[in-house]
Structure formats: structure tokens, C-alpha cells
């Protein structure tokens, strides 16, 4: 089973991007997705953006991740 976290693209640098995971910013590889754009959401697994995602779905998924982290007494940084 794989876990993938949604995040918003803030900056693009060739094959990588700075992605915001609800306040946690990390660089990820974007070579696997077509037409990445600043402001769009991507699903990230193991440091790779693997799929584009619409904003509404991303916000729902982020809320679910936050709820899961709180239920397990984790910080969101523990799952990213």
C-alpha cells in the first residue's frame, strides 16, 4: 500500500517543485506529471509528484490527513 499526500505547487525549477503541504514546504520531483503549474495541487508519494489533483479534492484530503494525524496524536510533519 502506498501513501500519497496532496500539496500545492509554489515554485517550479525544471524537474522539481517547491510544494506546500498545509504549511510544510518540501521540494519534490515533478518529472512524472504533465504540465505542472504554480498554484495547482499534486499528489506526492516518496518525494515524487505522481498525479495532478483539483483544489476541492485536495482540501478534503488534507483535512482527512490532519484528522488522522490528530487521532493518532501525530503532527502532520510525522506523515509527510
C-alpha positions as CSV (number, residue, x, y, z in Angstrom):
1,X,0.0,0.0,0.0
2,X,1.3,3.5,-0.8
3,X,0.5,6.7,1.0
4,X,0.3,9.9,-1.0
5,X,-0.2,13.4,0.3
6,X,-1.7,16.3,-1.6
7,X,0.2,19.6,-1.8
8,X,0.1,22.9,-3.7
9,X,2.9,23.8,-6.1
10,X,4.6,27.1,-5.1
11,X,7.6,27.2,-7.3
12,X,8.8,25.2,-10.3
13,X,12.5,24.6,-11.0
14,X,13.0,22.4,-14.1
15,X,12.1,18.8,-12.9
16,X,11.4,19.8,-9.3
17,X,9.0,22.0,-7.4
18,X,8.5,23.5,-4.0
19,X,5.3,22.1,-2.7
20,X,3.3,23.3,0.3
21,X,1.7,20.6,2.4
22,X,-0.6,22.8,4.6
23,X,2.4,24.9,5.8
24,X,5.1,22.3,5.4
25,X,7.2,23.1,2.4
26,X,9.3,20.5,0.6
27,X,10.9,20.0,-2.8
28,X,9.5,17.2,-4.9
29,X,10.3,15.8,-8.3
30,X,7.7,16.7,-10.9
31,X,9.1,14.8,-13.9
32,X,6.2,12.2,-13.8
33,X,3.4,14.7,-14.3
34,X,2.4,16.6,-17.4
35,X,2.1,20.4,-17.4
36,X,2.7,21.2,-13.7
37,X,1.6,24.8,-12.8
38,X,2.2,27.1,-9.9
39,X,-1.0,27.1,-7.7
40,X,-2.1,23.6,-8.8
41,X,-2.3,20.6,-6.5
42,X,-0.4,17.4,-6.9
43,X,-0.4,14.1,-5.0
44,X,3.1,13.3,-3.7
45,X,4.5,9.8,-2.8
46,X,8.1,9.2,-1.8
47,X,9.2,12.6,-3.0
48,X,7.6,12.4,-6.4
49,X,4.5,14.2,-7.7
50,X,2.5,11.3,-9.2
51,X,-0.7,13.0,-10.2
52,X,-2.5,16.3,-10.6
53,X,-5.5,16.9,-8.3
54,X,-8.2,19.6,-8.3
55,X,-8.3,22.0,-5.4
56,X,-11.5,20.9,-3.9
57,X,-10.4,17.2,-3.7
58,X,-7.0,18.3,-2.3
59,X,-8.5,20.3,0.5
60,X,-10.8,17.4,1.5
61,X,-7.8,15.1,1.5
62,X,-5.6,17.5,3.5
63,X,-8.4,17.8,6.1
64,X,-8.6,14.0,6.3
65,X,-4.8,13.7,6.8
66,X,-4.9,16.3,9.6
67,X,-7.8,14.5,11.3
68,X,-5.9,11.2,11.0
69,X,-2.7,12.8,12.4
70,X,-4.7,14.3,15.4
71,X,-6.4,11.0,16.1
72,X,-3.0,9.3,16.3
73,X,-1.5,12.2,18.3
74,X,0.9,12.9,15.5
75,X,2.0,16.2,13.9
76,X,1.4,16.5,10.2
77,X,5.1,16.5,9.7
78,X,5.2,12.9,11.0
79,X,3.3,11.7,7.9
80,X,4.9,13.8,5.2
